[in-house]
């Protein structure tokens, strides 16, 4: 359904509720409460954008905010506005003002203070609409904050995937004590040309990845060992790249007093969490290791839409 030139208030309300985008906003911070509070205040700055979920991990020193809002269109059906745009820019500004990557350390890899922003279509929204917003946000972040931005998936001209760009930029190589990422260890002049922003990196802000793609399920499986090399061996055999499960991307990380296989299920209808759990369990058993039950770090798209509707309707009544 498109928003047309003569739409009345009731039609606008219908569009608001059926054409939705979800933004997952990843920041390289989860230990400083003042910083997290500032980012959350920015996320709540527009009442038409709703925070539907948050996930903080102190060991990783990484946080994620899941936000939802609507998209409006012009008379020809082209997207022209979403409250998510300015909300995400406000969150980026709050992050860049508070997070200095030179002093950051954590068990999760990162390339930027604002490390990753991805847009997913929900309801009747299309992937093209998600890509439109991703590119608009990328242009603003690149120009306003002088941050190199790399587009990926549906937002990239050729559909280049996130993991491929990260690999070229050295994302997966720890630079501190064998299992940690600390400070800025890359050249300040990038080996690749960004899609937006300068080719020279601020050591404090780093690089931001921005993409658009169908829903990705995030699922982590703890392994009861502290040897990250063994966990990496298991993670590789689980991933599609290592000949494991199709549509599966993995990374092994140190997590408190264990290790963890962090999984991106690119198509959970083809390969679900149960299959991932069984695969990790089998491979860990071959190494003589036990695992714990995995856990989701997000909620399903259906639950997100339901939560958004409840929150936005409650706000409209108050």
The 8 nearest C-alpha neighbors of each residue, nearest first, counted from 0:
[[1, 14, 2, 18, 123, 17, 13, 76],
 [2, 0, 76, 72, 3, 14, 71, 73],
 [1, 3, 72, 71, 73, 6, 14, 11],
 [4, 2, 74, 6, 5, 1, 73, 72],
 [3, 5, 74, 6, 73, 2, 7, 72],
 [6, 4, 3, 7, 2, 74, 10, 8],
 [7, 5, 3, 10, 4, 2, 11, 8],
 [6, 8, 10, 9, 5, 11, 12, 4],
 [7, 9, 11, 10, 12, 6, 13, 5],
 [8, 10, 12, 11, 7, 13, 6, 14],
 [11, 9, 13, 12, 7, 8, 6, 14],
 [12, 10, 8, 14, 9, 13, 15, 7],
 [11, 13, 15, 9, 10, 14, 8, 16],
 [14, 12, 10, 16, 11, 15, 17, 9],
 [13, 15, 11, 17, 16, 12, 18, 10],
 [16, 14, 69, 12, 13, 17, 18, 11],
 [15, 17, 13, 14, 18, 12, 19, 69],
 [16, 18, 14, 122, 123, 15, 19, 13],
 [19, 17, 124, 123, 122, 69, 14, 70],
 [20, 18, 69, 121, 68, 124, 122, 17],
 [21, 19, 120, 121, 67, 119, 68, 69],
 [20, 22, 67, 119, 66, 118, 120, 23],
 [23, 21, 118, 66, 65, 117, 24, 67],
 [24, 22, 65, 117, 116, 64, 25, 63],
 [23, 25, 116, 64, 63, 22, 115, 65],
 [26, 24, 63, 115, 114, 62, 113, 116],
 [27, 25, 113, 62, 114, 28, 112, 61],
 [28, 26, 61, 112, 60, 113, 114, 62],
 [27, 29, 61, 60, 26, 62, 30, 31],
 [28, 30, 60, 61, 62, 57, 55, 31],
 [31, 29, 57, 28, 32, 60, 35, 56],
 [30, 32, 34, 33, 29, 35, 28, 36],
 [33, 31, 35, 34, 36, 30, 29, 37],
 [34, 32, 36, 35, 31, 37, 97, 38],
 [33, 35, 37, 32, 36, 31, 97, 38],
 [34, 36, 32, 38, 37, 33, 39, 31],
 [37, 35, 39, 33, 34, 38, 32, 40],
 [36, 38, 40, 34, 35, 39, 33, 93],
 [39, 37, 41, 35, 90, 40, 36, 93],
 [38, 40, 42, 36, 41, 37, 35, 43],
 [41, 39, 43, 37, 42, 38, 36, 44],
 [40, 42, 44, 90, 38, 39, 43, 89],
 [43, 41, 39, 40, 44, 86, 90, 38],
 [42, 44, 40, 41, 45, 39, 46, 48],
 [43, 45, 41, 42, 40, 46, 86, 89],
 [44, 46, 47, 43, 48, 86, 82, 42],
 [47, 45, 48, 43, 44, 49, 314, 311],
 [48, 46, 45, 82, 49, 68, 311, 69],
 [49, 47, 68, 46, 45, 67, 83, 82],
 [48, 50, 67, 66, 51, 47, 307, 68],
 [51, 49, 66, 52, 65, 67, 48, 64],
 [52, 50, 65, 66, 49, 303, 307, 306],
 [51, 53, 65, 50, 64, 54, 297, 66],
 [54, 52, 64, 63, 65, 55, 51, 62],
 [53, 55, 63, 62, 296, 64, 56, 52],
 [56, 54, 62, 29, 61, 63, 57, 53],
 [57, 55, 59, 58, 61, 60, 29, 62],
 [56, 58, 60, 29, 59, 30, 55, 61],
 [59, 57, 60, 56, 254, 106, 255, 105],
 [58, 60, 106, 107, 105, 61, 57, 56],
 [61, 59, 57, 29, 28, 105, 58, 56],
 [60, 62, 27, 28, 29, 59, 56, 26],
 [63, 61, 55, 26, 29, 54, 25, 28],
 [62, 64, 25, 54, 24, 53, 26, 55],
 [63, 65, 53, 24, 23, 52, 66, 25],
 [66, 64, 23, 52, 22, 51, 50, 53],
 [65, 67, 50, 22, 49, 21, 51, 64],
 [68, 66, 21, 49, 20, 48, 22, 50],
 [69, 67, 48, 19, 20, 83, 82, 47],
 [68, 70, 19, 15, 18, 81, 20, 71],
 [71, 69, 81, 80, 18, 19, 78, 72],
 [70, 72, 80, 78, 79, 2, 81, 69],
 [73, 71, 78, 2, 77, 79, 76, 1],
 [72, 74, 76, 77, 75, 3, 79, 2],
 [73, 75, 3, 4, 76, 72, 2, 77],
 [76, 74, 73, 77, 72, 3, 1, 2],
 [75, 77, 72, 73, 74, 1, 78, 2],
 [76, 78, 72, 73, 75, 79, 74, 71],
 [79, 77, 72, 71, 80, 73, 76, 128],
 [78, 80, 72, 71, 73, 77, 81, 70],
 [81, 79, 71, 70, 78, 82, 72, 84],
 [80, 82, 70, 83, 84, 69, 71, 68],
 [81, 83, 84, 85, 48, 47, 68, 86],
 [84, 82, 86, 81, 85, 87, 68, 48],
 [85, 83, 82, 87, 86, 81, 136, 88],
 [84, 86, 88, 87, 83, 82, 89, 81],
 [87, 85, 83, 89, 88, 84, 42, 90],
 [86, 88, 90, 89, 85, 84, 83, 91],
 [87, 89, 85, 91, 90, 86, 92, 84],
 [90, 88, 86, 92, 87, 91, 41, 85],
 [91, 89, 87, 93, 41, 38, 88, 92],
 [90, 92, 88, 94, 89, 93, 95, 87],
 [91, 93, 89, 95, 94, 90, 96, 88],
 [94, 92, 90, 96, 91, 38, 95, 89],
 [95, 93, 91, 97, 96, 92, 98, 90],
 [94, 96, 92, 97, 98, 93, 91, 204],
 [97, 95, 93, 94, 92, 98, 99, 91],
 [96, 98, 94, 95, 34, 93, 99, 37],
 [99, 97, 95, 94, 112, 100, 96, 28],
 [100, 98, 203, 101, 102, 204, 97, 103],
 [99, 101, 203, 103, 102, 182, 112, 204],
 [100, 102, 182, 99, 203, 183, 103, 202],
 [103, 101, 100, 182, 99, 104, 181, 203],
 [102, 104, 100, 182, 181, 101, 99, 105],
 [105, 103, 181, 180, 182, 102, 179, 60],
 [106, 104, 59, 60, 107, 180, 179, 58],
 [105, 107, 59, 179, 253, 58, 180, 252],
 [108, 106, 59, 105, 109, 252, 180, 60],
 [109, 107, 180, 170, 171, 106, 110, 173],
 [110, 108, 111, 114, 170, 107, 27, 180],
 [109, 111, 206, 205, 114, 170, 207, 108],
 [112, 110, 205, 114, 206, 113, 207, 204],
 [111, 113, 27, 204, 114, 26, 100, 98],
 [114, 112, 26, 111, 207, 115, 25, 27],
 [113, 115, 111, 207, 112, 26, 25, 110],
 [114, 116, 208, 25, 207, 209, 113, 24],
 [117, 115, 24, 209, 23, 25, 208, 210],
 [116, 118, 210, 23, 211, 209, 22, 115],
 [117, 119, 22, 211, 129, 21, 210, 133],
 [118, 120, 21, 213, 212, 20, 214, 129],
 [121, 119, 20, 124, 125, 126, 129, 19],
 [122, 120, 19, 20, 124, 123, 119, 21],
 [121, 123, 17, 124, 18, 19, 120, 304],
 [124, 122, 18, 17, 121, 125, 19, 120],
 [123, 125, 18, 120, 121, 122, 19, 128],
 [126, 124, 127, 128, 120, 123, 129, 121],
 [125, 127, 129, 128, 120, 130, 212, 213],
 [128, 126, 130, 125, 129, 131, 153, 154],
 [129, 127, 131, 125, 126, 130, 132, 78],
 [128, 130, 126, 132, 127, 118, 131, 211],
 [131, 129, 154, 133, 127, 211, 128, 132],
 [132, 130, 128, 134, 129, 133, 127, 135],
 [131, 133, 135, 129, 134, 130, 136, 128],
 [134, 132, 130, 136, 135, 131, 210, 137],
 [135, 133, 137, 131, 132, 136, 130, 138],
 [134, 136, 132, 138, 137, 133, 131, 139],
 [135, 137, 139, 133, 138, 134, 132, 140],
 [138, 136, 134, 140, 135, 139, 141, 133],
 [139, 137, 141, 135, 136, 140, 195, 142],
 [138, 140, 136, 142, 137, 141, 143, 135],
 [141, 139, 137, 143, 144, 142, 138, 136],
 [140, 142, 196, 146, 195, 145, 138, 139],
 [141, 143, 139, 145, 196, 140, 144, 138],
 [144, 142, 140, 139, 145, 141, 146, 138],
 [143, 145, 146, 140, 142, 141, 92, 139],
 [146, 144, 141, 142, 196, 143, 197, 147],
 [145, 147, 141, 196, 144, 206, 148, 197],
 [148, 146, 196, 206, 197, 193, 141, 195],
 [149, 147, 207, 195, 193, 208, 194, 141],
 [150, 148, 208, 193, 194, 209, 207, 151],
 [149, 151, 209, 155, 210, 154, 208, 194],
 [150, 152, 155, 210, 160, 159, 161, 154],
 [151, 153, 158, 160, 159, 155, 154, 210],
 [154, 152, 211, 158, 155, 212, 130, 151],
 [155, 153, 130, 210, 211, 151, 152, 150],
 [154, 156, 151, 158, 150, 152, 157, 153],
 [157, 155, 158, 154, 153, 159, 151, 150],
 [158, 156, 155, 159, 152, 153, 154, 151],
 [157, 159, 152, 155, 153, 156, 151, 160],
 [160, 158, 152, 151, 157, 155, 161, 163],
 [159, 161, 152, 151, 163, 162, 158, 164],
 [160, 162, 164, 151, 163, 165, 152, 159],
 [161, 163, 165, 164, 160, 166, 248, 167],
 [164, 162, 166, 165, 161, 160, 167, 159],
 [165, 163, 167, 161, 166, 162, 168, 160],
 [166, 164, 162, 170, 168, 167, 163, 161],
 [165, 167, 163, 169, 168, 164, 170, 162],
 [168, 166, 164, 165, 169, 163, 170, 191],
 [167, 169, 165, 166, 170, 164, 190, 191],
 [170, 168, 166, 167, 171, 172, 165, 185],
 [171, 169, 165, 168, 166, 172, 108, 109],
 [170, 172, 169, 108, 173, 166, 165, 250],
 [171, 173, 170, 169, 174, 108, 180, 178],
 [174, 172, 180, 179, 178, 177, 175, 171],
 [173, 175, 180, 172, 179, 181, 177, 176],
 [174, 176, 179, 177, 180, 173, 181, 178],
 [177, 175, 178, 179, 174, 173, 180, 181],
 [176, 178, 175, 173, 179, 174, 180, 172],
 [179, 177, 173, 176, 106, 175, 253, 180],
 [180, 178, 106, 175, 173, 105, 176, 177],
 [179, 181, 173, 174, 105, 175, 104, 108],
 [182, 180, 104, 103, 175, 179, 174, 183],
 [181, 183, 101, 102, 103, 100, 184, 104],
 [182, 184, 101, 185, 202, 181, 100, 205],
 [183, 185, 182, 186, 174, 181, 187, 202],
 [186, 184, 183, 187, 169, 189, 168, 188],
 [187, 185, 188, 189, 184, 200, 190, 183],
 [186, 188, 200, 199, 189, 185, 201, 202],
 [189, 187, 199, 186, 198, 200, 190, 185],
 [188, 190, 191, 198, 187, 199, 186, 192],
 [189, 191, 188, 192, 168, 186, 167, 198],
 [192, 190, 189, 193, 168, 198, 167, 188],
 [191, 193, 198, 194, 189, 190, 149, 197],
 [194, 192, 149, 195, 148, 147, 191, 198],
 [193, 195, 149, 148, 150, 192, 196, 147],
 [196, 194, 148, 141, 193, 138, 147, 137],
 [195, 197, 141, 147, 146, 145, 142, 148],
 [198, 196, 147, 199, 145, 146, 195, 200],
 [197, 199, 189, 188, 192, 147, 193, 200],
 [200, 198, 188, 197, 187, 189, 201, 147],
 [201, 199, 187, 205, 202, 188, 198, 147],
 [200, 202, 203, 204, 205, 199, 187, 146],
 [201, 203, 205, 204, 183, 200, 101, 100],
 [202, 204, 99, 100, 201, 101, 205, 98],
 [205, 203, 112, 201, 111, 202, 100, 95],
 [204, 206, 111, 202, 201, 200, 110, 203],
 [207, 205, 111, 147, 110, 148, 146, 204],
 [206, 208, 148, 114, 111, 113, 115, 147],
 [207, 209, 115, 149, 148, 150, 114, 116],
 [210, 208, 116, 150, 117, 115, 149, 133],
 [211, 209, 151, 117, 154, 150, 152, 133],
 [212, 210, 118, 130, 153, 154, 117, 129],
 [211, 213, 119, 153, 152, 214, 126, 118],
 [214, 212, 119, 215, 120, 126, 211, 265],
 [213, 215, 119, 212, 216, 265, 300, 120],
 [216, 214, 265, 264, 263, 217, 213, 266],
 [215, 217, 264, 263, 218, 214, 267, 265],
 [218, 216, 263, 296, 295, 262, 264, 215],
 [217, 219, 295, 262, 294, 296, 261, 216],
 [220, 218, 261, 293, 294, 260, 262, 295],
 [219, 221, 293, 260, 259, 292, 222, 261],
 [222, 220, 259, 291, 290, 258, 260, 293],
 [223, 221, 290, 258, 259, 224, 257, 289],
 [224, 222, 257, 290, 289, 221, 288, 258],
 [223, 225, 257, 226, 222, 258, 288, 256],
 [224, 226, 257, 258, 227, 256, 223, 253],
 [227, 225, 228, 229, 224, 230, 258, 257],
 [226, 228, 230, 229, 225, 231, 258, 253],
 [229, 227, 231, 230, 226, 232, 251, 233],
 [230, 228, 232, 231, 227, 226, 233, 286],
 [229, 231, 227, 233, 232, 228, 251, 234],
 [232, 230, 234, 251, 228, 229, 233, 227],
 [231, 233, 229, 235, 230, 234, 228, 236],
 [234, 232, 230, 236, 231, 235, 282, 237],
 [235, 233, 231, 237, 236, 232, 249, 251],
 [234, 236, 241, 238, 232, 237, 233, 231],
 [237, 235, 243, 241, 233, 234, 238, 242],
 [236, 238, 243, 234, 235, 244, 233, 278],
 [239, 237, 243, 247, 248, 235, 241, 240],
 [238, 240, 245, 243, 244, 242, 247, 241],
 [239, 241, 238, 242, 243, 235, 248, 247],
 [242, 240, 235, 236, 238, 239, 243, 237],
 [243, 241, 239, 240, 236, 238, 244, 237],
 [242, 244, 237, 239, 238, 236, 241, 245],
 [243, 245, 239, 238, 237, 247, 246, 242],
 [244, 246, 239, 247, 243, 270, 238, 242],
 [247, 245, 265, 266, 239, 264, 244, 248],
 [246, 248, 238, 264, 239, 245, 244, 263],
 [249, 247, 238, 263, 262, 239, 264, 246],
 [250, 248, 262, 261, 238, 234, 263, 260],
 [249, 251, 261, 260, 234, 252, 262, 231],
 [252, 250, 260, 231, 230, 259, 234, 261],
 [253, 251, 259, 258, 254, 106, 250, 260],
 [252, 254, 258, 106, 259, 257, 227, 255],
 [253, 255, 258, 257, 58, 259, 252, 256],
 [254, 256, 257, 58, 253, 258, 225, 57],
 [257, 255, 254, 225, 258, 224, 253, 223],
 [258, 256, 225, 224, 223, 254, 255, 222],
 [259, 257, 253, 254, 222, 252, 225, 221],
 [258, 260, 221, 252, 220, 222, 251, 261],
 [259, 261, 251, 220, 219, 250, 234, 262],
 [262, 260, 219, 250, 249, 259, 218, 251],
 [263, 261, 249, 218, 219, 248, 217, 260],
 [262, 264, 217, 248, 265, 216, 247, 249],
 [265, 263, 216, 247, 266, 267, 215, 262],
 [264, 266, 215, 246, 263, 247, 267, 216],
 [267, 265, 268, 264, 269, 246, 270, 215],
 [266, 268, 271, 270, 269, 264, 265, 216],
 [269, 267, 266, 270, 271, 265, 264, 272],
 [268, 270, 267, 266, 271, 246, 245, 265],
 [271, 269, 267, 268, 266, 274, 272, 264],
 [272, 270, 267, 273, 274, 268, 269, 275],
 [271, 273, 275, 274, 276, 270, 218, 267],
 [274, 272, 276, 275, 271, 277, 270, 278],
 [273, 275, 277, 272, 276, 271, 278, 270],
 [274, 276, 272, 278, 273, 277, 279, 271],
 [275, 277, 273, 279, 274, 278, 272, 280],
 [278, 276, 280, 274, 275, 279, 281, 273],
 [277, 279, 275, 281, 280, 276, 274, 282],
 [280, 278, 282, 276, 281, 277, 283, 275],
 [279, 281, 277, 283, 278, 282, 284, 276],
 [282, 280, 284, 278, 279, 283, 277, 285],
 [283, 281, 285, 279, 284, 280, 233, 278],
 [282, 284, 288, 286, 280, 285, 281, 279],
 [285, 283, 287, 281, 288, 286, 282, 280],
 [284, 286, 282, 283, 287, 281, 288, 280],
 [287, 285, 283, 284, 288, 282, 229, 233],
 [288, 286, 284, 285, 283, 289, 282, 281],
 [289, 287, 283, 284, 286, 223, 290, 224],
 [290, 288, 223, 222, 283, 284, 291, 287],
 [291, 289, 222, 223, 221, 280, 288, 292],
 [290, 292, 221, 293, 222, 220, 289, 223],
 [293, 291, 220, 294, 290, 221, 276, 219],
 [292, 294, 220, 219, 291, 221, 218, 276],
 [295, 293, 219, 218, 296, 220, 292, 217],
 [296, 294, 218, 297, 217, 219, 293, 298],
 [295, 297, 217, 218, 294, 54, 298, 219],
 [298, 296, 295, 217, 299, 52, 216, 54],
 [297, 299, 302, 303, 300, 296, 295, 52],
 [298, 300, 302, 301, 303, 297, 216, 304],
 [301, 299, 303, 302, 304, 298, 121, 214],
 [302, 300, 304, 299, 303, 305, 298, 121],
 [303, 301, 305, 299, 300, 304, 306, 298],
 [302, 304, 300, 306, 301, 305, 307, 299],
 [305, 303, 307, 301, 306, 302, 308, 300],
 [306, 304, 302, 308, 303, 307, 301, 309],
 [307, 305, 303, 309, 308, 304, 302, 310],
 [306, 308, 304, 310, 305, 309, 311, 303],
 [309, 307, 305, 311, 306, 310, 312, 304],
 [310, 308, 306, 312, 307, 311, 313, 305],
 [309, 311, 313, 307, 308, 312, 306, 314],
 [310, 312, 314, 308, 313, 309, 307, 315],
 [313, 311, 315, 309, 314, 310, 308, 316],
 [312, 314, 310, 316, 311, 315, 309, 317],
 [313, 315, 311, 317, 312, 316, 310, 46],
 [314, 316, 312, 313, 317, 311, 310, 46],
 [317, 315, 313, 314, 312, 311, 310, 309],
 [316, 314, 315, 313, 312, 311, 310, 46]]
